[in-house]
Amino acid sequence: MHRLLPKTRLARVAVAVSLALTLAVLALAGWQMQRRPTAPEGVAGTAAVGGPFRLTDQFGAVRTEADFRGRFMLLSFGFSHCADVCPAILQSMSLALDELGPAGERVAPVFITIDPARDTVERLRAYAANFHPRLVALTGSADEIAAVARAYRVYYARAADHGAGDHGSGDYEMNHSTIVYLMGPDGAYVSHFTPETPPEKIAETIRDRL
């Protein structure tokens, strides 16, 4: 069963600190945008969350952040072996887009793995098929995933293997933060949600900005 929190006290503290820092950055980004409602073109897109990336989707195509310009991006990070939290988040995202109806076409649902060692293109193709038909699932090299995680202030770390030792090949979990981001058509941070946010609330927040 997937656990968001690691088993050791030190790792739990690391997750808590990471989540607190992420929420602080998001709050600051929102405050800055409220303080500068008439900022010149381009300035509003310099929020502290988000940035360029170059990853591979579930069909083997190279995708960058530029592919989503002109649309909102509903973005989550996770991994396909996650037993509960990640599927629940993707299901909420899917339901929110359904709730929006035709207006949902202006929103791109995106899932970025934090477990590229196991989440291959083929694996993500099968996984993404369980959720919204427009879901874009992205993977990449370890360095590429680390870079995009830093850009979005996402914490992740591999937990201990189960029954295979630290260097074995057994099943393992990934500890990670679970914030879902809403990015604007210009790539700037707009809002964020938690796993507890109802799909209706996600849809309402997006609808207010369409």
Protein Blocks (a to p, Z undefined) as FASTA:
>chain_A
ZZfbafbfklmmmmmmmmmmmmmmmmmmmmmmmmmmmgcehjlmmcfbdcddddddfkop
acdfklmgoiacddddddfklmklmmmmmmmmmmmmmmnmmmlmmpccddddfblklmcf
klmmmmmmmmcfkbccddddfklmmmmmmmnopacdddddehkajklcbdcdddddfbdc
dddfkopafbdcdfklcfklmmmmmmmmZZ
